[in-house]
Amino acid sequence: MNKFEQLEECMGTVFKIAGRSEMPIADINALLKQSCELLHEADRTFSLYKPESPLSRLARGETRVAELPPVVGEIWDECELWEKRTDGWFSAFTPEHTFDPSGLVKTWAARRAVEFLQSRGLTDFTMNAGGDVLITDEASDPSDWKIGLSKPVSIASEDAGLLTVLDLAGTEFRAIATSGSAERGAHIWNPKAPGKTAADELLQVSVIARDLVEADILATASFAEGIRSIDRLNAWPHVEALLVLPDGQLAGTNGLLSLVAK
């Protein structure tokens, strides 16, 4: 059994793919390289920090969605779908009215990379996409299923550390995503506030779901909505969540405690 670990810098963060396989290590490395190219392809297409990207051209008004690669239209449609599903709390349009699907693209690309590896026979691993985690069904190490949630402070802070550890072994859940202001500041806007001002009712939201993109979208939408999102999350099927309030208090969905590692 060969163990493997791939660290890939992309989209301003680090993706980590780690697991084990009976494949020859050279074959594993080749597949990992191909999967990471899918991440970079998404970055080249959707980054608003790359002036030559299709999305940057769209933001400058130089082109239309219909003239761009079909995947741009697919992501546009998916963002619209999630906006409807979250009653408008997820929005891919910035306060400056620029289409910015970054709240979806990172985990969408990560899931795409995972699905590529699985289709090629690499099935026993986890993907950590800048802190958002996807566990494959065949992940065999018990530690793969234990996910630590960080305190809502910068990793450079003296107070940095674990808030709690969740154990997803034996559950339906495969993904965890977190949204907050600890690392990137007030970067999540409230789409229903005048001028789409920054959301500030919560410090952090972690959502546990069966799908990584769903967890990511709901974490972002819930952070934007604030403490009232707990009702929406409790009503959402196959989802649990942990919310951190500005005063340090915690709020969780009804089934969250059953996931806390014993």
Secondary structure, 3 states (H helix, E strand, C coil): CEEEEEEEEECCEEEEEEEEECCCHHHHHHHHHHHHHHHHHHHHHHCCCCCCCHHHHHHCCCCCHHHCCHHHHHHHHHHHHHHHHCCCCCCCECCCCCECCHHHHHHHHHHHHHHHHHHCCCCCEEEEECCEEEECCCCCCHHHHEEEEECCCCCCCCCCCEEEEEECCCCCCCEEEEEECCCCCCCCECCCCHHHCECCCCCEEEEEECCHHHHHHHHHHHHHHCCCHHHHHHHCCCEEEEEECCCCCEEECCCHHHHECC
